[in-house]
């Protein structure tokens, strides 16, 4: 089992920045990839960014490329999402999620952290 705990959400004005953190514990050796999803009211949950373990290959959804950066601190089992130039459309609950090496989908989830960007 893997436990994920997010922190760092909040309220920020458009153009501002936030950094999300995800502290992981448990069987992290079993994880092949982890990342951040978000879900806005009335919308489907979408994968925002992800990073492989090990190796660090990254993925970003088009709408955040050039603005968000995902990073993995292996030594601390912590995942970060640096969000710059935030837009009101980035407002959502952001979830940390992890996928086992053999799994086809993400199977561990944090409780989520709210990010609200005001215009």
N, C-alpha and C positions, 0 to 999 in steps of 0.2 A: 504493500500500500504506500501511497504517496500523499502527503498533506501539503496544501498550498495556501498561503495567506498573503493577500494583497494589501498594500498600503500606498498612500500618496495621492489619492484622488482629492478633488476639491472644486472650488469655484474660481474661475479665472476669466479675465477679459479676453476678447478676441485679440489675437496677436501675441498672447502670453505663452508661458511655458509651464509644464508640469513634468515631474518624473514619478512614474509608478514603479513600485518594487514588489517582488513576489518572493517570499521566503519559503523554501521547500524543505521538507523533512521526510524521512522514510527511505524507501528503496529507490533512491535516485539513480542507482547504477542501471536500473532497468529502463530508464527513460531514453528514448532516441531523439526526441524532438519536443520542444515546448515553446509556448508563445502566448500571445494576447488576443483574445476575442473581445468584441464589444456588441452591445445590444441597445439600440435606441428604442424609445417607446413606439410601438406599432410596427417595428421592423424586425426582420430576422437577424439572428446572431451572425456576425461575420468575423472571419479571421483577419486581424489587422496586421500582425507580424509574427514570425516564428523563427526559431534558430535551432540548428541541429546540435546534438551532443554525442561525441565530441565533433570537432571540425568547425563549428560555427558558421555553416552556410545559412544565409538568411533569406527570408521571403517577406515582402511587403505588399499589401494591397495597393492598387494604383493611387487611391485617393490620399495616401499618407506618404508616398515616396518623396524623399527630399525634406520632409518635415519631422518624421519620427525615426528614432534609432533604437533598435533592440540590442541588448547586450546580456551576456551570461557570465557571471562571476563563479566559475566552477568551484573555486576554493571555499566559497561561502554558500554554495547551492542557492544562489540568489539570481533572479531574473529582473532585468530593468527594461523600462520603456521610457525613453526620453522623448517628450512631445513638445515640439516648438511650432511657432506660427499657428497656434490653435485657432480653429474656426468654430462657429456655433454648431455646424453640422458634425463636429467631433463629439458633441454631447451624447453621453451614453453611460451605461454601466460597463466597466471593463473587467474582464475575467482573465485570470491566469489559468492556463491549461497545459497539460502534459500528456504525451502519448508514449506508450511502451513501444519498444523496438519491434515487437511482433504485431502490434495492433494496427488496424486499418484506420482507426479514428481516435480522436482525443478522448481519453477515458478518466482523467483526473481533472477536477475543477476546484478553483477557489470560490470564495463566497461573493466576490465582486467588489468593486469600488467605484463610486459615482464620480464621473467627471462632467462638470457643467461649464460650458463656455458661453459667456454673455456677449451680446453684440454691442 
